[in-house]
Amino acid sequence: VLAALVFMAIVIPVVLQGISIANRAGVGAERKEIAVQLAANMLNQLSISNLWQTAQASGTFEQDYPGYAWSMQQQAWPDGDMQQLTLEVTYPLQGRIFAVELSTLVDDSVQ
């Protein structure tokens, strides 16, 4: 009986720590998935409607996704009349800020 109690005293904290780590990994994966989807949606919206030429270069998703923010950078593509748009979405997780970036090419000659 004493051996079983000692065994449980060792095993239970290890199992609980493993569950905690798995939970944090799951939350991190979920938030990253949301950030990627937000970035893809915003990048599509900006590029399809040509709003990338006139839109502000940053913003937040505070209304629907508190803590999530985005910023857009553009740079000339070396070949032809193209611009590379890069959209970064930042999100908080356990007191730290993480980021995902998505890029696409847009035709600079289309007005």
Sine and cosine of phi, psi and omega as CSV:
sin_phi,cos_phi,sin_psi,cos_psi,sin_omega,cos_omega
0.00,0.00,-0.68,0.73,0.01,-1.00
-0.90,0.44,-0.64,0.77,0.02,-1.00
-0.90,0.44,-0.62,0.78,0.02,-1.00
-0.91,0.41,-0.64,0.77,0.03,-1.00
-0.91,0.41,-0.66,0.75,0.04,-1.00
-0.90,0.43,-0.69,0.72,0.02,-1.00
-0.86,0.51,-0.71,0.70,0.01,-1.00
-0.91,0.41,-0.58,0.81,0.02,-1.00
-0.91,0.41,-0.47,0.89,0.03,-1.00
-1.00,0.07,-0.70,0.72,-0.12,-0.99
-0.96,0.29,-0.68,0.73,-0.09,-1.00
-0.86,0.51,-0.75,0.66,0.03,-1.00
-0.88,0.48,-0.60,0.80,0.01,-1.00
-0.92,0.40,-0.68,0.73,0.01,-1.00
-0.90,0.43,-0.69,0.72,0.02,-1.00
-0.89,0.45,-0.63,0.78,0.05,-1.00
-0.91,0.41,-0.64,0.77,0.05,-1.00
-0.88,0.47,-0.66,0.75,0.04,-1.00
-0.90,0.43,-0.66,0.75,0.02,-1.00
-0.89,0.47,-0.69,0.72,0.02,-1.00
-0.90,0.44,-0.68,0.73,0.02,-1.00
-0.90,0.44,-0.62,0.78,0.03,-1.00
-0.90,0.43,-0.70,0.71,0.02,-1.00
-0.89,0.46,-0.64,0.77,0.02,-1.00
-0.90,0.43,-0.63,0.78,0.03,-1.00
-0.91,0.42,-0.68,0.74,0.04,-1.00
-0.90,0.44,-0.67,0.74,0.02,-1.00
-0.88,0.47,-0.68,0.73,0.01,-1.00
-0.91,0.42,-0.63,0.77,0.01,-1.00
-0.91,0.42,-0.69,0.72,0.00,-1.00
-0.92,0.38,-0.59,0.80,0.04,-1.00
-0.92,0.40,-0.65,0.76,0.03,-1.00
-0.88,0.48,-0.67,0.75,0.05,-1.00
-0.89,0.46,-0.70,0.72,-0.01,-1.00
-0.89,0.46,-0.66,0.75,0.02,-1.00
-0.90,0.43,-0.67,0.74,0.01,-1.00
-0.91,0.42,-0.67,0.75,0.05,-1.00
-0.89,0.46,-0.67,0.75,0.01,-1.00
-0.90,0.43,-0.70,0.71,0.00,-1.00
-0.89,0.45,-0.69,0.73,0.01,-1.00
-0.90,0.45,-0.71,0.70,-0.02,-1.00
-0.92,0.40,-0.67,0.74,0.01,-1.00
-0.89,0.45,-0.68,0.74,0.06,-1.00
-0.89,0.46,-0.71,0.70,-0.01,-1.00
-0.88,0.48,-0.70,0.71,-0.02,-1.00
-0.93,0.36,-0.65,0.76,-0.09,-1.00
-0.98,0.18,-0.64,0.77,-0.03,-1.00
-0.92,0.39,-0.64,0.77,-0.06,-1.00
-1.00,-0.04,0.07,1.00,-0.06,-1.00
0.86,0.51,0.35,0.93,0.05,-1.00
-0.94,0.33,-0.25,0.97,-0.01,-1.00
-0.88,0.47,-0.41,0.91,-0.02,-1.00
-0.97,0.26,-0.47,0.89,-0.10,-1.00
-0.83,-0.56,-0.21,0.98,-0.10,-1.00
-0.96,0.28,0.34,-0.94,0.10,-0.99
-0.90,0.43,0.37,-0.93,-0.12,-0.99
-1.00,-0.05,0.02,1.00,0.02,-1.00
-0.35,-0.94,0.27,-0.96,0.02,-1.00
-0.04,-1.00,-0.13,-0.99,0.01,-1.00
-0.76,-0.65,0.25,-0.97,0.11,-0.99
-0.93,-0.37,0.50,0.87,-0.17,-0.99
-0.80,0.60,-0.62,0.79,-0.08,-1.00
-0.88,0.47,-0.72,0.69,-0.05,-1.00
-0.98,-0.18,-0.51,0.86,-0.07,-1.00
-0.71,-0.70,0.99,0.15,-0.02,-1.00
-0.84,0.54,0.69,-0.72,0.02,-1.00
1.00,-0.05,-0.28,0.96,0.01,-1.00
-1.00,0.02,0.76,-0.65,0.02,-1.00
-0.72,-0.70,0.36,-0.93,0.00,-1.00
-0.73,-0.69,0.42,-0.91,0.14,-0.99
-0.57,-0.82,0.55,-0.84,-0.04,-1.00
-0.86,-0.50,0.71,-0.70,0.13,-0.99
-0.85,-0.52,0.52,-0.85,0.08,-1.00
-0.72,-0.70,0.56,-0.83,0.06,-1.00
-0.53,-0.85,0.47,-0.88,-0.03,-1.00
-0.91,0.41,0.66,-0.75,0.09,-1.00
-1.00,0.06,0.68,-0.74,-0.11,-0.99
-0.88,0.47,-0.45,0.89,-0.06,-1.00
-0.96,-0.29,0.96,-0.30,0.14,-0.99
0.99,0.10,-0.25,-0.97,-0.05,-1.00
-1.00,0.00,0.88,0.47,-0.03,-1.00
-0.83,-0.56,0.47,-0.88,0.12,-0.99
-0.84,-0.55,0.64,-0.77,0.12,-0.99
-1.00,-0.10,0.86,-0.50,0.08,-1.00
-0.98,-0.17,0.77,-0.64,0.07,-1.00
-0.86,-0.52,0.83,-0.55,0.01,-1.00
-0.93,-0.37,0.82,-0.57,0.03,-1.00
-0.94,-0.35,0.75,-0.67,0.10,-0.99
-0.90,-0.44,0.80,-0.60,0.05,-1.00
-0.96,-0.27,0.51,-0.86,-0.01,-1.00
-0.50,-0.87,0.52,-0.85,-0.02,-1.00
-1.00,0.05,0.56,-0.83,0.09,-1.00
-0.43,-0.90,0.90,-0.43,0.06,-1.00
0.79,0.61,0.73,0.68,0.08,-1.00
0.98,0.18,0.06,1.00,0.03,-1.00
-0.85,-0.52,0.36,-0.93,0.04,-1.00
-0.96,-0.29,0.80,-0.60,0.05,-1.00
-0.92,-0.40,0.28,-0.96,-0.05,-1.00
-0.58,-0.81,0.50,-0.87,0.18,-0.98
-0.80,-0.60,0.52,-0.85,0.02,-1.00
-0.78,-0.62,0.68,-0.73,0.13,-0.99
-0.78,-0.62,0.58,-0.81,-0.01,-1.00
-0.76,-0.65,0.42,-0.91,0.10,-1.00
-0.47,-0.88,0.27,-0.96,0.08,-1.00
-0.97,-0.25,0.64,-0.77,0.06,-1.00
-0.79,-0.61,0.47,-0.88,0.00,-1.00
-0.98,0.20,0.89,-0.45,-0.05,-1.00
-0.97,0.25,-0.30,0.95,-0.06,-1.00
-0.99,0.11,-0.23,0.97,0.01,-1.00
-0.99,0.14,0.79,-0.61,0.00,-1.00
-0.96,-0.27,0.00,0.00,0.00,0.00
